[in-house]
Amino acid sequence: ADATFSPYEVLRVPPGATAAQIREAYVQLAKEFHPDRTARDGSDVTKAEAEARFKEAQAAWYVLGDAARRREFDEHGTLKAPPAAMSPMMWAKLRLAKPEEGVLMPNWGDQEPPLWLIVVAPITCLGVSCLFMARHDILNNYRDQRTLRNGGWACPYCVTVNAPGTKYCKQCGIVDPADMSFLNLTPAKEG
């Protein structure tokens, strides 16, 4: 099939043709160039030429035979993704999709999503999920850092950060090591 021919040229109809005229032109070309029929009729068209022209007529009918595809072709000059150019996985997803589901998905045309997106998307999702799972730890670290800056103390045994002014660890009950002045472990001066 020659890419320069529009479906209208292949079916030999004007762009303003009605659906009935397009169907009639397609049926006529399908009868004329069907590979089995040309082989039996002994026409001057070879089987390979007949197959090529028959496929061109089928492709033109695919575009113009459906009102939505014809509208799209008339508006844009092409279809977004011809089914023959789609990967098998994308074609399978398209066949399983239902219009009423209303799934929004970017239109990559006849290609799969870009390779950079296939690589970056899972890494980004993993990073976001790790941040989501660690959100409480991050907030607790920030809170502990702020408490230490404001004069709080860390218990040397259980590493719990305690608020400034508390004498006992809220986790293990140990006395604040900085507040052990009552023990007075320094030697007495001799006088």
Secondary structure as UniProt FT lines:
FT   TURN            3..4
FT   HELIX           7..11
FT   TURN            15..16
FT   HELIX           19..33
FT   HELIX           35..41
FT   HELIX           47..64
FT   HELIX           67..76
FT   HELIX           83..85
FT   HELIX           88..96
FT   HELIX           99..101
FT   TURN            109..110
FT   HELIX           115..133
FT   HELIX           135..149
FT   TURN            150..151
FT   STRAND          153..154
FT   TURN            156..158
FT   STRAND          161..162
FT   TURN            164..165
FT   TURN            170..172
FT   HELIX           177..179
FT   TURN            181..183
//
